[in-house]
Amino acid sequence: MKPASSLPLKALWSKLRIKSGLLSLVCLSCSGALLMLGTASAAPITDNAPLLPALVSAGSDHLLKRWDVSGRYVGSLGSPDDTVNALGFLPGSHSDTLVSVSKSGTLALWDVRKPGPALSKSAHPGGALALAMQMNGALIVTGGADQHIRLWNATDVRCLGDVKAHDSAVRALALSRDGSRLVSGGADSNIRFWKVKPNGSGLEYLTTIPAHDAAVTALALSNDDEMAASVSEDGYLKTWHINGGSLQVRVRVSNRAVLCVGYSPDGKILATGDAEGKIKLWNAVTGAPILTFASAGEHSTMTLVWTKDGKVLVSGGDDKNLRYWNTATGQQIAAIAAHDGSVRAIALVP
């Protein structure tokens, strides 16, 4: 018998497709992860339903897990030395190289074709918290609890530049697509704008914005790199013009911390996830609310990511699940009990 992950995509989906009503399907994957598709809070899977993206998830159980387009467990990349705080595929690596930063302070590169890290480096004493990468795959940028931002050669994980960037932990980073500009967010409530020096040799300070009344938890750049979105423990979503740093949008998202934010691929919509477990969509220009997703429970939503076509949003959080959402309706497409601890980071396979 062929393993489930090797079945043709059409055959996999034919087993899950329904024409009307609700389907309650519960099965155990080879990892023991519980897969729930079309539960009471989920939309029926139809011929027009968006496909699920292939991805890698990181949990506070110290595991990196791979999932295919049917939501089935493919395998583990191994165990990082501590909880992974941020994760992403290295651009230009043909989806073969994954980059992670962890609570232990380690920066690691993973070859997805075999278990265990290919390269690792102690990057930030006290914990590595944030990660960004140049689109050409040449440069990795990390931020840590030591208040520093460091720039690394992506080939050999050699440190190219080191800047004391904030007066407290560096919690978030966002790098422009051409790799020339960097935005950082700190536990000091500030956002700072930087110019990346040639060959990643360092950062040139540009300006500071006292952006929030509490720690900045996440940042995102619009697809044209003209706007930066920030969220904070103060419960607000704000957007800023990169040139000049003027405020455009200020929205009260939650009475608790907002923990993640992401622009849609067309740059028109912002998604937020908060400590109340809610996921919300906002007009990126006006800040007007668009949609609140069907409840993800009362557990914090720690991470979210859009698919390239903008049709699906994947989230993870303290409920230990990966959840897939239809961005047009706000309905849950699928939920996977993915980890034995919080889902802290998600990386879609490019």
C-alpha positions as CSV (number, residue, x, y, z in Angstrom):
1,M,0.0,0.0,0.0
2,K,1.3,3.5,-0.8
3,P,1.6,5.9,2.0
4,A,-1.1,8.6,2.1
5,S,1.3,11.4,1.3
6,S,2.2,9.7,-2.1
7,L,-1.4,9.4,-3.3
8,P,-2.4,11.6,-6.2
9,L,-3.8,14.9,-5.1
10,K,-7.1,14.3,-7.0
11,A,-7.5,11.0,-5.2
12,L,-6.9,12.5,-1.8
13,W,-9.4,15.2,-2.3
14,S,-12.0,12.9,-3.8
15,K,-12.1,11.1,-0.4
16,L,-12.8,14.4,1.4
17,R,-15.2,16.1,-1.1
18,I,-18.9,16.4,-0.3
19,K,-21.7,18.0,-2.3
20,S,-24.0,19.2,0.5
21,G,-24.4,19.2,4.2
22,L,-21.7,18.7,6.8
23,L,-19.1,16.0,7.0
24,S,-17.6,14.9,10.3
25,L,-14.4,13.0,9.5
26,V,-11.9,12.1,12.1
27,C,-8.8,10.1,11.3
28,L,-5.4,9.5,12.8
29,S,-2.4,10.3,10.6
30,C,0.8,8.3,10.8
31,S,2.0,10.9,13.4
32,G,-1.0,10.4,15.6
33,A,-2.1,13.9,14.8
34,L,-5.9,14.3,14.8
35,L,-7.3,15.6,11.5
36,M,-10.7,17.2,11.6
37,L,-12.3,18.3,8.3
38,G,-15.7,19.8,8.0
39,T,-16.6,19.8,11.7
40,A,-19.5,21.8,13.0
41,S,-17.6,25.1,12.8
42,A,-16.1,24.4,9.3
43,A,-17.5,25.0,5.8
44,P,-18.3,21.9,3.7
45,I,-15.4,20.9,1.4
46,T,-16.8,21.3,-2.2
47,D,-15.4,21.3,-5.7
48,N,-14.8,25.1,-5.4
49,A,-13.2,25.0,-2.0
50,P,-9.6,26.4,-1.8
51,L,-6.8,23.8,-1.7
52,L,-4.8,23.6,1.5
53,P,-1.1,24.7,1.3
54,A,1.8,22.5,2.0
55,L,3.7,23.8,5.1
56,V,6.0,23.3,8.0
57,S,4.9,24.1,11.5
58,A,6.9,24.6,14.7
59,G,5.6,23.9,18.2
60,S,6.6,24.5,21.7
61,D,6.9,20.7,21.9
62,H,10.3,21.3,20.1
63,L,9.3,19.7,16.9
64,L,9.3,20.8,13.2
65,K,6.5,19.0,11.3
66,R,5.7,18.8,7.6
67,W,2.1,18.8,6.2
68,D,1.0,18.2,2.6
69,V,-1.8,19.8,0.6
70,S,-4.4,17.3,2.0
71,G,-3.5,18.3,5.6
72,R,-1.7,15.0,6.2
73,Y,1.4,14.6,8.2
74,V,4.4,14.0,6.0
75,G,7.3,13.7,8.6
76,S,9.4,15.5,11.1
77,L,12.5,17.6,10.3
78,G,13.7,16.9,13.8
79,S,13.8,18.6,17.2
80,P,15.2,22.1,17.6
81,D,17.1,22.7,20.8
82,D,14.2,24.8,22.1
83,T,10.9,26.4,21.1
84,V,11.1,28.0,17.7
85,N,9.9,31.6,17.7
86,A,10.1,32.3,13.9
87,L,10.4,30.2,10.8
88,G,10.7,30.6,7.0
89,F,12.0,29.1,3.8
90,L,15.1,30.6,2.5
91,P,14.3,32.4,-0.8
92,G,16.1,30.9,-3.8
93,S,16.7,27.5,-2.1
94,H,14.0,25.8,-4.2
95,S,12.1,25.1,-1.0
96,D,15.0,22.9,0.3
97,T,16.3,25.1,3.1
98,L,14.3,26.2,6.1
99,V,15.5,28.8,8.6
100,S,14.5,29.0,12.3
101,V,15.3,31.0,15.4
102,S,14.6,29.7,18.8
103,K,14.2,30.6,22.4
104,S,17.6,29.2,23.2
105,G,19.1,31.9,20.9
106,T,20.0,29.6,18.1
107,L,19.8,30.4,14.4
108,A,19.5,27.1,12.4
109,L,19.3,26.1,8.7
110,W,17.4,22.9,7.9
111,D,17.6,20.7,4.8
112,V,14.0,19.6,4.4
113,R,15.2,16.4,2.6
114,K,16.8,15.0,5.7
115,P,16.3,15.4,9.5
116,G,18.3,17.6,11.7
117,P,19.8,21.0,11.2
118,A,22.4,21.4,8.5
119,L,23.9,24.5,10.1
120,S,23.4,26.2,13.4
121,K,24.8,29.2,15.3
122,S,24.4,30.8,18.7
123,A,22.9,34.1,17.5
124,H,21.4,35.9,20.6
125,P,22.0,35.3,24.3
126,G,18.7,35.1,26.1
127,G,16.7,34.1,23.0
128,A,16.3,34.8,19.3
129,L,12.9,36.2,18.7
130,A,12.6,37.6,15.2
131,L,13.6,36.6,11.7
132,A,13.7,38.2,8.2
133,M,15.3,37.2,4.9
134,Q,16.3,38.9,1.7
135,M,14.3,37.8,-1.3
136,N,17.5,36.8,-3.1
137,G,18.3,34.4,-0.3
138,A,21.7,36.0,0.4
139,L,21.0,37.6,3.8
140,I,19.3,36.5,7.0
141,V,18.5,39.1,9.7
142,T,17.7,38.1,13.3
143,G,16.6,40.0,16.4
144,G,16.9,39.0,20.0
145,A,16.3,39.4,23.7
146,D,19.8,41.0,23.9
147,Q,18.4,44.1,22.1
148,H,20.6,43.4,19.0
149,I,19.9,42.9,15.4
150,R,22.4,40.7,13.6
151,L,22.9,40.1,9.8
152,W,24.1,36.7,8.6
153,N,25.5,35.3,5.4
154,A,22.9,32.7,4.4
155,T,25.4,30.3,2.9
156,D,27.7,29.7,5.9
157,V,25.8,31.5,8.8
158,R,28.7,34.0,9.2
159,C,27.8,37.2,11.1
160,L,28.2,40.2,8.8
161,G,26.9,43.0,11.0
162,D,25.7,43.6,14.5
163,V,23.7,46.6,15.8
164,K,22.3,47.4,19.3
165,A,18.9,48.3,17.9
166,H,16.4,48.9,20.8
167,D,16.4,49.6,24.5
168,S,14.7,46.2,25.1
169,A,14.2,42.9,23.3
170,V,13.8,43.1,19.5
171,R,10.4,41.4,19.0
172,A,9.7,41.8,15.3
173,L,11.5,42.4,12.0
174,A,10.3,43.1,8.4
175,L,12.6,43.4,5.4
176,S,11.8,45.1,2.1
177,R,11.7,42.9,-1.0
178,D,14.8,44.5,-2.4
179,G,16.6,44.0,0.9
180,S,17.5,47.7,1.3
181,R,15.3,48.7,4.2
182,L,14.5,47.1,7.5
183,V,11.8,47.8,10.1
184,S,12.3,46.6,13.7
185,G,9.8,46.5,16.6
186,G,10.8,46.3,20.2
187,A,9.5,45.5,23.7
188,D,10.4,49.2,24.3
189,S,7.2,50.0,22.3
190,N,9.2,51.6,19.4
191,I,9.5,51.0,15.7
192,R,12.8,51.8,14.1
193,F,13.6,52.2,10.4
194,W,17.0,51.2,9.0
195,K,18.9,51.2,5.8
196,V,20.7,47.9,5.1
197,K,24.4,48.6,4.1
198,P,25.9,46.9,1.0
199,N,26.4,43.2,1.3
200,G,24.6,43.2,4.7
201,S,27.6,44.6,6.5
202,G,25.5,46.5,8.9
203,L,22.5,48.9,9.4
204,E,22.3,52.6,9.0
205,Y,19.8,54.2,11.5
206,L,17.1,56.3,9.9
207,T,14.3,57.1,12.4
208,T,12.4,56.0,15.5
209,I,8.6,56.0,16.0
210,P,7.1,55.8,19.5
211,A,4.5,53.5,18.0
212,H,2.6,51.8,20.8
213,D,1.9,51.9,24.5
214,A,3.3,48.4,25.0
215,A,5.6,46.0,23.4
216,V,5.5,45.6,19.6
217,T,4.7,42.0,18.9
218,A,4.7,41.7,15.1
219,L,5.4,43.6,11.9
220,A,4.5,43.3,8.2
221,L,5.3,45.2,5.1
222,S,2.8,45.8,2.2
223,N,3.6,44.1,-1.1
224,D,4.9,47.4,-2.5
225,D,7.0,48.1,0.6
226,E,5.4,51.5,1.0
227,M,3.5,50.7,4.3
228,A,4.5,48.9,7.5
229,A,1.8,47.4,9.8
230,S,2.5,46.9,13.5
231,V,0.6,45.2,16.3
232,S,1.2,45.3,20.0
233,E,0.4,44.1,23.5
234,D,-1.6,47.3,23.8
235,G,-4.3,45.8,21.6
236,Y,-3.9,48.1,18.6
237,L,-3.1,47.6,14.9
238,K,-1.4,50.6,13.2
239,T,0.0,51.3,9.8
240,W,2.8,53.6,8.9
241,H,4.2,55.2,5.7
242,I,7.8,53.9,5.3
243,N,8.9,57.2,3.9
244,G,8.5,59.7,6.8
245,G,6.9,57.3,9.3
246,S,3.5,59.0,9.4
247,L,0.5,57.2,10.8
248,Q,-2.2,56.1,8.4
249,V,-4.4,53.5,10.3
250,R,-5.1,53.1,14.1
251,V,-7.5,50.4,15.0
252,R,-8.4,48.9,18.4
253,V,-8.3,45.2,17.6
254,S,-8.7,43.6,21.0
255,N,-8.8,44.2,24.8
256,R,-5.8,41.9,25.0
257,A,-2.5,41.6,23.1
258,V,-2.5,41.4,19.3
259,L,0.2,38.8,18.5
260,C,0.4,38.5,14.7
261,V,-0.3,40.5,11.6
262,G,0.0,39.9,7.8
263,Y,-0.9,41.7,4.6
264,S,-2.8,39.8,1.9
265,P,-0.8,39.2,-1.3
266,D,-2.5,42.1,-3.1
267,G,-1.9,44.4,-0.1
268,K,-5.5,45.4,0.3
269,I,-6.3,43.5,3.5
270,L,-4.6,43.0,6.8
271,A,-5.2,40.0,9.0
272,T,-4.6,40.0,12.8
273,G,-4.6,37.3,15.4
274,D,-4.9,38.1,19.1
275,A,-4.8,36.7,22.6
276,E,-8.5,36.3,22.7
277,G,-8.2,33.7,19.9
278,K,-9.9,35.9,17.3
279,I,-8.7,36.4,13.7
280,K,-9.9,39.5,12.0
281,L,-9.6,41.1,8.5
282,W,-9.2,44.8,8.0
283,N,-9.2,47.2,5.1
284,A,-5.5,48.0,4.8
285,V,-6.1,51.6,3.6
286,T,-8.9,52.7,5.9
287,G,-8.7,50.3,8.8
288,A,-12.4,49.4,8.4
289,P,-13.3,45.9,9.7
290,I,-14.1,43.4,7.0
291,L,-14.6,40.0,8.7
292,T,-14.2,38.2,12.0
293,F,-13.5,34.5,11.4
294,A,-15.4,31.7,13.0
295,S,-14.1,31.3,16.6
296,A,-10.7,29.6,17.0
297,G,-11.5,29.2,20.6
298,E,-10.3,31.2,23.6
299,H,-6.7,30.3,23.1
300,S,-4.2,32.9,21.8
301,T,-3.6,33.0,18.1
302,M,0.2,33.1,17.9
303,T,0.9,33.0,14.1
304,L,-0.8,33.4,10.8
305,V,0.2,33.3,7.1
306,W,-1.6,33.9,3.8
307,T,-1.4,31.6,0.8
308,K,-0.1,33.2,-2.4
309,D,-3.5,33.4,-4.0
310,G,-5.0,35.0,-0.8
311,K,-7.8,32.5,-0.7
312,V,-6.6,30.7,2.5
313,L,-5.2,31.9,5.8
314,V,-3.4,29.4,8.1
315,S,-3.2,30.1,11.8
316,G,-1.7,28.4,14.8
317,G,-1.8,29.1,18.5
318,D,-2.1,27.9,22.1
319,D,-4.8,25.3,21.3
320,K,-2.0,23.3,19.6
321,N,-3.9,23.2,16.3
322,L,-3.3,24.3,12.7
323,R,-6.4,25.9,11.3
324,Y,-7.1,26.7,7.7
325,W,-9.6,29.5,6.9
326,N,-11.5,30.6,3.8
327,T,-10.7,34.3,3.6
328,A,-13.8,35.1,1.5
329,T,-16.2,33.7,4.1
330,G,-14.3,33.5,7.4
331,Q,-15.3,29.8,7.7
332,Q,-12.9,27.2,8.9
333,I,-11.9,24.7,6.2
334,A,-9.9,22.3,8.3
335,A,-8.2,21.9,11.7
336,I,-5.3,19.7,12.6
337,A,-4.2,18.8,16.1
338,A,-0.6,19.3,15.1
339,H,1.5,19.6,18.2
340,D,1.7,18.7,21.8
341,G,2.3,22.4,22.6
342,S,1.5,25.8,21.2
343,V,1.9,26.3,17.4
344,R,4.4,29.1,17.4
345,A,5.4,29.5,13.7
346,I,4.3,28.4,10.3
347,A,6.2,28.4,7.0
348,L,4.3,27.7,3.7
349,V,6.2,25.7,1.1
350,P,6.9,28.3,-1.7
